Amino acid sequence: MLLFVSALVLVSCDTDDGPNIGYAVAEITDADLPDYFETGETYAFDVSYQLPNACHDFYTFQTNQYKSEDKDSTLVIEIGALTTYDPNLTECTEEGELNDSKKISGLKINSKLYNNYHFKLLTGGDEDNNAQYLNIEVPVGKPEPETPEEAN
């Protein structure tokens, strides 16, 4: 009886509950932002990314917003694309499209607080593990033409 109970305890303590989920960053390659924002409007735009490999699935965009330290009238918006994968897989044998895009929506423009939006789109890291970004500046309001030809 003691042997049977011991065997039952050992079998019931199996810790393999299925696949684990790991998270990684996908490289953002582009964003379909307008040339300028109009005050009071709400915007949606596509962000393009590249998955690390076909075993990764897009999970979500992670965003962080803060006022620029250099320019009080600039809002900085950092965007990173997160993926999920099974870290138990030692080799990825799946095939699939690595490039895709998803829409980010609900960006409300407030020119009373900011006259410029600085997007920092996470593209990955360098050899020292410092974050690397694709930087895109979008002003609020149609920019003044710099030359007479641009005014036409």
N, C-alpha and C positions, 0 to 999 in steps of 0.2 A: 504494500500500500504506500509506504514512504517513497519507494522508487517511482511509482506511478505519479504521485503528487509532485515530486521533483521534476520529472519529465514534463508534466503539464505546465509548471511554472516556467521552465526554460523555453518552451515553445510559445507561451503566451507573452513572453517578454521580448519578442522579436521587434526591433526598432525600425525595420524597413517599412515605412508607411507610404511608399510610393515615391514619385519623382520629387526632387527638390526644385525650387524655383530660384534662379539667379537673375540678377539685373545687370545690364551693361548700357553703355551709351552708344547711340548711333550717330554717325557723322552727319550733321546738317550741311547740305550742299547749296541751298538757295531758299529764298523766301519771295513770294509774289506780293511785294508791298507797293503801294501807290507812290507816285512822285511827291505827293504832299497829302496831308490830312485836312479835312474841313471840320471846323469847330462844331461840337454838338452831335456829330455823326458817330455811328457805331460801325466798326469794321470787322470783316472776316478776311483772312488771307491764308493761302496755302504755304506750307513749309515742306520743302523736299529734304529727304534724308536717305542715307545708305546704311542698310543693316550690316553688321559685322560679317555674318554669313547666313545661309538659308535656315539654320537651326534657331535663329532669333526671330521673335515676333514683336512687332511694335506694341508698346504698352501704353505710354502716355507722354505728353509734353510736360516738362517740369519748368515752371516759370518763376522768376524772381524780379520784383520791381522796386526801384529806389531812385531817389533824387540824385542827380549827378553831383559829385563832390566839386567838380570844376565849374559847372554851370548850373546855377539855381533853377533856371528855366528849362532844363532838360530832364526828362524822365528816361532812365535806363531800364530796358526790359531784357533780361537774360532768358534765353530759351534753350533747353536741352531736350533731346529726344531719348526716352528710355525704352529699352527692350527687355524682354524676358527670354530665358532659355533654361534648359535642363543641365545643370552643372555635372550631372552624373554621366553625360555623354562624353566619351573621350575623343571621338571623331565625328564630325558632321558629314553625314552621307546624303543629306537632303539636298535637293536642287530646287531653286526657285528664284524669283526676281528679288534683287537686293535693293533696288531703287524704288522709292514710292514717295507719296506726299499725303499729308493730312491737313485738314483745315483747322485753324485756330479762329475762334469767333468771340465776339463780345467785347472788343476793345473800344471803349468809349473815350472820345477825344475831348479834353477840357483845356481850352486855350487860356483860361483865367489862371491856371496853375503852370502850364508848360507851353512853350512855343516850339519845342523840338523833342522828338522821340528818337532815342538811340537804341537800336536793337543789337544785342550781342548774341549771335547764334553759335552755339557750341559745336565746333568741328572736331574736337578731340583734344589730345594733349601732346606736348613735345617730349623729347627724351628725358627731361627733368620732371615730367609729370605735371607741368604747368598747363592750365587750360588754354586752349587756342580758340579764337572766335572769328566768325565772319561778321564784320561790323557794317551796319546799314543805318544811315541817318535819314529821318523823314521829318521835314518841317511841318508846322501847322500853318495853313494858309498858303495860297499860291505864291511861289517865290517871284520877286520882282525880276524882270528881264535884265540880264547883264549887258546885252548889246541891242541896238535897234532892230537887228534881224530877228532876235528872239521875241520881240514884241509883236511881230506880225503873225 
